[in-house]
Amino acid sequence: MFQINSVTVSAFDVSSSYITANWNISFSVKNPNMAVSLHYEDVRVLVLYNGVHLLSANIPQFHQSSLEETSVQANVTVTSVSINKSVAKAIAVARGNGYLDFTVTIDGSIRIVFSIRKEKRSKIRVSCEDLKSRILYEHVKASIFYKDASLSSMDIMPFYKFDDDTGSLEVNMTSSSVSMNNSIADDIAVDWSHGAVNFTITLNGIIRINIRRVRDKPMKMRVFCKDVEVRFYSNTTVGTMFGKAEECKVHSKF
């Protein structure tokens, strides 16, 4: 059983017919057998784009006892390696859209040991295609409101999320001597004196979804988090959200 854990690429550059990149590929291998040990030999990791071989690296042989799981790291550096011009152009276009879909394959020989006197050799090929869908968030603006009055906003740098990533996003906004309607200011002051103020937080932007090999689909996105209660203690100027995290409403359209 093979599983890709992570793929990172740095110093990535593609010219008219050459590619340069540093690749770090991490995967795990598990022996699911209870009474069989495995010896992996002549293992090679390959990276392909649209079926075209870009680079490869050899991995030292390793052994697995029954039910053992092994972490394997492949580090590959290529400098000005020649590739087909049409492939280089396709990579450049896809990169301009913010994502690239690669296929990682693992080739090698496996020696299956049943007992001291009995073993079998076999060839293996593992193919990991369309590793993950990714979502690019761009032109994102975070805003905070009291009722319908805007108090502060800021632009957020573009960022990526994998399709199953539930990581957090932190935004720091500052309002300093912002002009507002007197009635709004009075209402905030009254709520503040009572120890809690309800705000609305919004995120507006564009998302691009990479769905396998289909061209990315740009969509407008609006995230609406209403009545976020911030409690202030002893009339201080520092407040924190009260209660547990709640899901915001999300609206999107092509």
C-alpha positions in Angstrom: 0.0 0.0 0.0 1.5 3.3 -1.1 0.3 6.8 -0.1 1.6 10.2 -1.2 1.9 12.4 1.8 3.4 15.6 0.4 5.0 17.1 -2.7 6.8 20.4 -2.6 8.6 22.2 -5.4 11.0 25.1 -5.2 13.2 27.0 -7.6 10.7 26.0 -10.3 11.4 27.5 -13.8 10.4 26.5 -17.3 11.9 28.2 -20.4 11.1 27.4 -24.0 12.5 23.9 -23.8 14.1 23.4 -20.4 13.0 22.8 -16.9 14.7 23.5 -13.6 13.3 22.5 -10.2 13.9 21.1 -6.7 11.4 18.4 -5.8 10.7 16.9 -2.4 8.3 14.0 -2.5 7.2 12.2 0.7 5.2 9.0 0.7 4.5 6.1 3.0 4.5 2.4 2.3 2.7 -0.2 4.4 3.0 -3.9 4.3 -0.5 -5.2 5.0 0.5 -8.8 5.3 0.7 -10.5 8.7 3.1 -13.3 7.7 5.1 -12.0 4.8 8.1 -9.6 4.7 8.9 -7.4 1.7 12.1 -6.3 0.2 12.0 -3.3 -2.2 14.8 -3.1 -4.7 15.8 -0.9 -7.6 13.1 1.6 -6.7 12.8 4.7 -8.9 10.4 7.7 -8.5 9.3 9.4 -11.7 7.4 12.7 -12.3 5.4 13.1 -15.4 3.3 15.9 -16.9 0.5 14.8 -19.3 2.2 11.5 -19.7 5.6 13.0 -20.5 8.6 12.1 -18.3 10.2 15.1 -16.7 12.6 13.7 -14.1 13.4 10.7 -12.0 15.3 9.6 -8.9 16.5 6.4 -7.4 15.6 5.4 -3.8 17.7 3.2 -1.6 16.3 -0.3 -1.2 14.4 -1.0 2.0 12.9 -3.9 3.9 9.5 -4.2 5.6 8.5 -6.8 8.2 4.8 -7.8 8.5 2.4 -5.0 9.1 5.3 -2.4 9.1 4.8 1.1 7.7 7.8 3.0 6.2 8.2 6.7 5.4 10.2 7.3 2.2 11.6 10.6 1.0 12.7 11.3 -2.6 14.7 14.5 -3.2 15.3 15.4 -6.9 17.0 18.4 -8.3 17.0 19.1 -12.1 18.8 22.0 -13.7 18.1 23.0 -17.3 16.9 19.6 -18.3 15.7 19.5 -21.9 11.9 18.9 -22.5 9.6 19.0 -25.5 8.7 22.6 -26.4 4.9 21.9 -26.5 5.1 20.4 -23.0 7.1 23.4 -21.7 4.5 25.7 -23.2 1.6 23.7 -21.6 3.4 23.8 -18.2 3.9 27.6 -18.5 0.2 28.2 -19.3 -1.0 26.0 -16.5 1.4 27.6 -14.1 0.0 31.0 -15.1 -3.4 29.8 -13.9 -1.9 29.0 -10.4 -1.6 25.2 -10.4 0.0 22.2 -12.1 -1.2 18.6 -12.2 1.6 16.1 -12.2 1.7 12.3 -12.0 4.1 10.6 -9.7 5.0 6.9 -10.4 7.1 4.5 -8.5 8.8 1.6 -10.3 10.9 -1.2 -8.8 11.3 -4.8 -7.9 9.8 -6.4 -4.8 11.0 -9.6 -3.2 8.2 -11.3 -1.2 9.5 -13.6 1.6 7.1 -16.2 2.9 9.6 -18.1 4.9 13.3 -18.7 5.2 13.3 -21.0 2.1 10.4 -19.6 0.1 10.3 -16.3 -1.7 9.0 -14.7 -4.9 10.2 -11.8 -7.0 7.9 -9.4 -8.8 7.9 -6.0 -10.6 5.8 -3.2 -9.2 4.5 0.1 -10.6 2.6 2.6 -8.5 0.8 5.5 -10.2 -0.4 8.6 -8.3 -2.4 10.7 -10.7 -4.1 14.0 -10.1 -2.8 14.1 -6.6 -5.3 16.6 -5.2 -7.6 19.3 -6.3 -6.5 22.7 -5.2 -8.4 26.0 -4.7 -6.8 29.3 -5.4 -8.3 32.3 -3.5 -7.5 35.6 -5.0 -8.6 39.2 -4.9 -10.0 38.5 -1.4 -11.1 41.4 0.8 -12.0 41.0 4.4 -14.4 43.5 5.9 -16.0 44.1 9.3 -19.4 45.8 9.8 -21.5 47.0 12.6 -25.1 46.6 11.3 -24.7 48.0 7.8 -21.8 50.4 8.6 -18.3 49.4 7.4 -15.7 49.7 10.1 -12.6 48.3 8.5 -11.4 46.3 5.5 -8.2 44.9 4.1 -7.0 42.9 1.0 -5.6 39.4 1.6 -2.7 38.0 -0.4 -3.7 35.1 -2.7 -3.5 31.7 -1.1 -4.1 28.0 -1.9 -6.1 25.3 -0.1 -6.4 21.6 -0.9 -9.9 20.3 -1.3 -9.8 18.6 2.1 -7.8 21.3 4.0 -9.6 22.8 7.0 -6.7 25.0 8.1 -7.3 28.5 9.6 -6.9 31.9 8.0 -5.8 34.8 10.2 -6.6 38.4 9.3 -5.5 41.4 11.3 -7.4 44.7 10.7 -7.0 48.0 12.3 -9.5 50.9 12.5 -8.1 54.2 13.7 -10.2 57.4 13.9 -12.6 56.1 11.2 -15.5 58.5 10.5 -19.0 57.1 11.0 -22.6 58.1 11.4 -23.2 59.5 14.9 -26.1 57.1 15.5 -23.9 54.1 14.7 -21.2 55.4 17.0 -23.8 55.9 19.8 -25.2 52.3 19.3 -21.7 50.8 19.5 -21.0 52.8 22.6 -24.2 51.5 24.3 -23.5 47.9 23.3 -19.9 48.3 24.5 -21.1 49.6 27.9 -23.2 46.5 28.3 -20.1 44.3 27.7 -20.7 42.9 24.2 -20.9 44.1 20.6 -22.1 42.1 17.6 -20.2 42.5 14.4 -20.6 41.1 10.9 -17.5 39.8 9.1 -17.4 39.2 5.3 -14.9 37.9 2.8 -15.3 38.7 -0.9 -13.1 37.4 -3.7 -12.5 35.0 -6.5 -11.8 31.3 -6.2 -10.4 29.1 -8.9 -11.0 25.3 -8.5 -8.6 22.9 -10.2 -10.8 19.8 -10.8 -8.4 17.0 -11.9 -7.5 17.8 -15.6 -10.4 20.1 -16.2 -9.6 23.8 -16.8 -9.9 25.8 -13.6 -13.3 27.4 -13.0 -13.2 31.0 -11.6 -16.1 31.8 -9.3 -17.1 34.8 -7.3 -17.3 34.1 -3.6 -18.9 35.8 -0.6 -18.5 34.6 2.9 -21.0 36.1 5.4 -20.4 35.7 9.2 -23.3 37.5 10.9 -23.7 38.4 14.6 -20.2 37.6 15.8 -20.4 38.4 19.4 -17.3 40.1 20.9 -17.3 40.5 24.7 -15.4 43.2 26.5 -14.7 42.9 30.1 -14.6 45.8 32.7 -15.1 48.3 29.9 -11.6 47.6 28.4 -10.7 48.2 24.8 -9.8 44.5 24.3 -12.5 42.0 23.4 -12.7 38.4 22.3 -15.3 36.3 20.5 -17.8 34.7 22.8 -19.0 31.1 22.2 -17.9 28.3 20.0 -16.9 28.6 16.4 -19.8 28.6 14.0 -20.0 28.0 10.3 -20.5 31.1 8.1 -22.7 31.3 5.1 -21.0 31.0 1.7 -22.4 32.2 -1.6 -20.6 31.5 -4.9 -21.4 31.6 -8.6 -19.6 31.2 -11.9 
